[in-house]
Amino acid sequence: MAMTAEHRGVWVLRAAWLTGLIVAVVGLVWLVKVGSLHWRQQQTHAELVQMQIFLERFHSYYGIWPKTSSSDDFLLSLMGRKDPDGRTVKQNWFLTGARLHFHKGEPEASGATIVDPWGVPYVYCYYHPWGKMGDGYVLFSAGPDGKHSNPNQWERGKNGTAPEDADNLLVSSY
């Protein structure tokens, strides 16, 4: 049975409609993905700025940056529970008013860390006066891919140049 011109026209319209629907759905998915990435980057930047303010409070109080490379000790330092040398203290005011996300859901949980919108702990790297960069810090998110090179090999206050550092977001004291 041969298809009439009328039937061919109907099938062409249906195919065009289906193609248009597929293109629209793919476009919408792409927009959501790009929008989500942009929102997460904006959120990460806002959280980094907050933590930079808390680090400034810590520095103003103690006259030095926290000397830690551990994510959970970094959180305890920002909470005022550890001094610059890592000793336990009873302060509790550096994180006042924080809007951050924590790996264990709350900052008081054992082993809690501050995580970026991708669920990866932020990296805090303290540089001491006899080190390559001098006294200061770099605080960063490894970005969407969750990967980064060794921050001890970066230039003073700058992101690394390795391919895995391309999506890093950072703040520093430099």
C-alpha positions in Angstrom: 0.0 0.0 0.0 1.5 3.3 -1.1 1.5 6.3 1.1 -0.4 9.2 -0.2 0.9 12.8 -0.3 -1.5 13.6 2.5 -0.1 10.9 4.8 3.5 11.9 3.9 2.7 15.5 4.9 1.3 14.3 8.3 4.4 12.2 9.0 6.7 15.1 8.0 4.8 17.4 10.5 5.0 14.8 13.2 8.8 14.3 12.6 9.3 18.1 12.6 7.3 18.4 15.9 9.2 15.6 17.5 12.6 17.0 16.4 11.6 20.5 17.8 10.6 18.9 21.1 13.9 17.0 21.3 15.9 20.2 20.5 13.9 22.2 23.1 14.4 19.5 25.8 18.2 19.3 25.1 18.4 23.1 25.2 16.5 23.3 28.5 18.8 20.6 30.0 21.9 22.6 28.8 20.5 25.8 30.3 19.8 24.2 33.6 23.3 22.7 33.7 25.0 26.0 32.8 22.7 27.9 35.3 23.6 25.4 38.0 27.3 25.7 37.4 27.0 29.5 37.5 25.0 29.4 40.7 27.5 27.1 42.3 30.4 29.3 41.3 28.6 32.3 42.8 27.9 30.4 46.0 31.5 29.3 46.2 32.7 32.8 45.8 30.4 34.1 48.5 31.5 31.3 50.9 35.2 32.0 50.2 34.6 35.7 51.0 32.9 34.8 54.3 35.7 32.6 55.3 38.2 35.3 54.4 36.4 37.6 56.8 36.6 35.0 59.5 40.3 34.5 58.8 40.8 38.2 59.1 39.0 38.1 62.5 41.3 35.3 63.6 44.4 37.2 62.4 43.2 40.4 64.1 42.8 38.4 67.4 46.0 36.4 67.3 48.2 38.4 65.0 48.9 35.3 62.8 47.0 33.0 60.4 45.9 29.5 61.5 48.9 27.1 61.1 47.0 24.1 59.9 46.7 22.0 56.7 43.9 19.8 58.1 40.3 20.6 56.9 38.7 19.7 60.3 41.4 21.7 62.2 40.8 24.6 59.8 37.1 24.5 60.8 37.9 24.4 64.5 40.3 27.4 64.0 37.5 29.4 62.3 35.2 28.4 65.1 37.7 29.8 67.6 38.3 26.3 69.1 42.0 26.1 68.1 44.7 28.8 68.4 47.3 29.4 65.6 49.5 26.6 66.9 46.6 24.1 67.0 46.1 24.1 70.7 42.5 23.7 71.9 41.0 27.0 73.3 37.5 28.0 74.4 36.8 30.8 72.0 33.6 30.5 70.1 32.9 33.6 68.0 34.9 33.6 64.7 32.1 31.9 62.7 29.3 34.0 64.1 26.6 34.5 61.4 28.2 32.0 58.9 26.3 30.6 56.0 28.4 27.6 55.1 27.9 24.0 54.3 29.5 21.2 56.4 30.4 17.7 55.4 28.8 16.2 58.6 25.8 18.5 58.4 26.8 20.7 61.3 30.1 22.2 62.5 30.0 20.5 65.9 30.0 17.0 64.5 33.3 15.0 64.9 35.4 15.3 61.7 33.2 18.0 60.2 34.7 20.1 57.4 33.5 23.1 55.4 32.6 21.9 51.9 32.0 23.7 48.7 28.7 23.4 46.7 30.1 20.3 45.0 30.6 18.6 48.4 34.4 18.8 48.4 36.2 20.3 51.4 37.7 23.7 50.9 41.5 23.7 51.0 43.4 26.0 53.3 47.1 26.3 52.9 49.2 28.3 55.4 52.6 29.5 54.3 55.0 30.3 57.1 57.7 33.0 57.0 60.5 30.7 56.1 58.5 29.0 53.4 58.4 29.9 49.7 55.6 32.5 50.0 56.1 34.1 53.4 53.5 34.4 56.1 50.0 34.1 54.7 47.4 31.7 53.3 45.6 30.5 50.2 42.0 29.2 50.6 40.3 27.6 47.6 37.7 25.4 46.2 38.9 22.8 43.7 35.8 23.6 41.6 33.5 21.3 39.7 36.1 18.7 39.0 37.2 18.5 42.6 40.9 18.3 41.5 43.9 20.6 42.2 47.6 20.5 42.0 49.9 21.0 45.0 49.3 24.6 46.3 52.8 24.7 47.8 54.1 24.9 44.3 51.9 27.8 43.2 53.1 31.4 42.8 52.4 33.7 45.8 48.7 34.2 46.1 47.9 32.8 42.6 46.1 29.7 41.4 48.2 26.8 40.0 48.8 26.5 36.2 48.1 22.7 36.0 45.1 21.7 33.9 43.3 20.5 37.1 43.6 24.0 38.5 41.7 25.8 35.7 38.3 25.7 37.6 39.7 26.5 41.1 38.2 29.4 42.9 40.4 31.1 45.5 41.1 33.9 48.0 44.4 34.6 49.7 46.0 36.9 52.1 48.5 38.2 49.4 
